[in-house]
Amino acid sequence: WYQTKYEELQVTAGRHGDDLRNTKQEISEMNRVIQRLRAEIDSVKKQCSSLQTAIADAEQRGELALKDARAKLVDLEEALQKAKQDMAR
């Protein structure tokens, strides 16, 4: 009876050992996946930050261009008004 129980325990221990090895392999694989995903997340965050900076720069350049265009429009309107006055004289 003891021999049978001992052999059963050895078989059970072997199965548990296999399960433990498999679980350790799965954990290692999951850790690799987590590291890869974290690296991808960091990369995407850097891209997002870069794009936000580019958008802010573009908006600033656009505002400056718009102000410049408005100033030129005012100058042109003034020149047109002066030309009309000169023609009227």
C-alpha positions in Angstrom: 0.0 0.0 0.0 2.8 2.4 0.9 4.6 1.6 -2.3 1.5 2.3 -4.3 0.9 5.6 -2.5 4.6 6.5 -2.9 4.4 5.9 -6.7 1.1 7.9 -6.9 2.8 10.8 -5.1 5.8 10.6 -7.4 3.5 10.7 -10.5 1.5 13.6 -8.9 4.7 15.4 -8.1 6.0 14.9 -11.6 2.7 16.4 -13.0 3.0 19.3 -10.7 6.6 19.8 -11.7 5.6 19.9 -15.3 2.7 22.3 -14.6 5.1 24.5 -12.7 7.6 24.5 -15.6 4.8 25.3 -18.0 3.6 28.1 -15.8 7.1 29.6 -15.4 7.4 29.5 -19.2 4.1 31.3 -19.6 5.1 33.9 -17.0 8.4 34.5 -18.9 6.5 34.9 -22.2 4.0 37.3 -20.6 6.9 39.3 -19.1 8.5 39.6 -22.6 5.1 40.6 -24.0 4.7 43.2 -21.3 8.2 44.6 -21.9 7.5 44.8 -25.7 4.2 46.5 -25.1 5.8 49.0 -22.7 8.4 49.8 -25.3 5.7 50.4 -27.9 3.7 52.6 -25.5 6.8 54.7 -24.8 7.4 55.0 -28.5 3.8 56.0 -29.2 4.0 58.6 -26.3 7.1 60.1 -27.8 5.4 60.2 -31.2 2.3 61.8 -29.7 4.5 64.4 -27.9 6.4 65.1 -31.1 3.1 65.6 -33.1 1.7 67.9 -30.4 4.8 70.0 -30.6 4.6 70.1 -34.4 0.9 71.1 -34.2 1.7 73.8 -31.7 4.5 75.1 -34.0 2.3 75.0 -37.0 -0.5 76.9 -35.2 2.0 79.5 -34.1 3.3 79.9 -37.7 -0.2 80.0 -39.0 -1.1 82.8 -36.5 2.0 84.8 -37.5 1.2 84.3 -41.2 -2.4 85.4 -40.6 -1.3 88.5 -38.6 1.2 89.4 -41.4 -1.5 88.9 -44.0 -3.9 91.2 -42.1 -1.2 93.8 -41.8 -0.5 93.6 -45.5 -4.2 93.9 -46.2 -4.5 97.0 -44.1 -1.5 98.5 -45.9 -3.0 97.6 -49.3 -6.4 99.1 -48.3 -4.6 102.3 -47.2 -2.7 102.4 -50.4 -5.9 101.8 -52.4 -7.7 104.6 -50.5 -4.7 106.9 -51.1 -4.7 106.1 -54.8 -8.5 106.8 -55.0 -8.0 110.1 -53.3 -5.1 110.9 -55.6 -7.3 110.0 -58.6 -10.1 112.1 -57.3 -7.9 115.1 -57.1 
